[in-house]
């Protein structure tokens, strides 16, 4: 990350293991979703979310502002609630209606939040189910701050990965 003192993934210095990010994405209770209004103004709202291997899932009322924004422009950012050591993902919102995926999201939601919702809760006419698969992931570690934000990259497995490919 030029300008932040972190060398590229090919050098491996300053990179965190991907498991560090995945643990935080899994453990976070709340997430912030940033989208844009049709006129370009930013819009940020908190959501419950569930990290499932390579996708962050969340739901929202079908006619909510964030859903309308994401249907218009699916590019978005989602971050964990921890401002000291956040994990920030940039990606594209994908709306799903496939019953098998909806069942998986309900199961993840009930396991994490003990919400007791059934599949009817995710009826696409009432609630949108949205998945964001990261195209870029980064973080800032509070303990590494030196007067400026200090974004760090991630290592997946043994080899470094280009964050554009995560």
N, C-alpha and C positions, 0 to 999 in steps of 0.2 A: 504494500500500500504506500505508494510514493507520498512523501511529505509527512508520514506518521512514524517513521522509524521502524517499520516492519518490512522485512524483505519478502520477496515473492515466494510462492509455495515451492518452487524448484530448489530453494535454499533451506527450507524447513525451519528457519529461525523465527521465533516469535509466534509460531502457529500452535494452536491448541488442538488436542485430539478431538475428532468429531463427537466422541462420546460425551465430552463436556457440554457441548451444545445440546445434544439429544436429551441428556438428563434434565437440563433446565427447561427445554421445550416440553418435556413430559410432565415435569413437576409443577410448572406454573399453574396457578388457579385461574388467573385472568390474563388476558392479552389485549393489546391495543391494536385496532385495525385502522390503517390510514388509507383513505381513498380520496377521489377528487370529484367535486360537483361538476356538472356539465360545463359550467363557466370557468372551471380551472381552480376554484377555491378549494383548499384542503378541508378534509373532514376526517375526524378521528373519533372512534367510539370504542369503549371496552366491550369485550365479549368473553364468554366461556369458550374454551377450545380444547381440543384433544389432539395431541401429537401421535401419529400412527406411522411409524417407520420413516416415511419420507414425505408425509403430507400433514399439514395442520388443518383440522376440520373445525368449522364453527357453523352455527345456524343463526338465522335472523328472520324476523317477520318479512314476508314476501314483498310487502310494500314499504319497508323501511328505507330511510335515506341511504344507508350504506349499500343495501342490495340494489337500489336503483342506480347508485353511482357505479358499483362494480359491474352491473349489466351494461352500462354505457361505456365504461373503460375498466377492464378487468385487472389492469396493473395495480398493485397494492404493496404496502409494507405491513408486516405484523411483527409486534415485539412483545416479549414477555413483560410482566408488570414490574420486574425488579430493575429500577433505574440505576442501581449501582453496578450490577453485572448483567446487563440485558443481553438477550440474543435477539437479533433483528434479522428478519427474513424479508427479502424482496422476491416477489413472484407474481403469478397471474392467477386470479380467482377462477375456479372452475365450478360451475353449478352442476349438481348431480341429481338425477331422479331415479337412477337404477335401484330397484328394491334391495338387492344384495348389499350395495354400498350404504344405502340408508339404514339397513339393519345393522351393519358394522358401526356406523356413527352412533346410532341409538345405544348399542351395547357399550361403546367407549364412553359415552356420556353418562350412562347409568353407573358404570364401574367407577368413574372418576368423581362424579358429583352426587351419587346416590339419589338421582333425580326421579327415578321410577317412571320415566316417560315410556310410551310405547311407540310403535311405528307410525301410528296416526299423527303423532306430534310433528313428524317431518313431512306431512302432506304438502307437496310443492305448491298447492293453492294457498296455503297458510304460511308456511315457513320455507325459506330457502336453505338448502344445505350446500355449503361452500367449502371447497378444498383449495389450499394454497400449497403448491409444491415449490420449495425454494429454488430460485435461480441464482441467488446470491445470499450469503449468510455472513454476518459479522457481529462483533461484540465490542464492548468497552469494559475493561476490568478496572474496578475502582482502585485496587491495590497497585496498579501500574500507572495511575494518573500522575502526570508531572506538570500540572498546570494547564494541560490541554487534554482533550479526548485522545485516547490511545486505542484505536480499533485494532483488533487482532483477527487473524484468519484462523482457519481450522484445518486439522489433519484428519483424514478419514482412513482408518486402518493403518497400514504400514506406510503407504505412499501419501504424499501430499496431493491435494486436489485443487484444481483451479476453482474458486468459489463460483464462477460462472456456470460450472458444470454440476454443482451439488444438486 
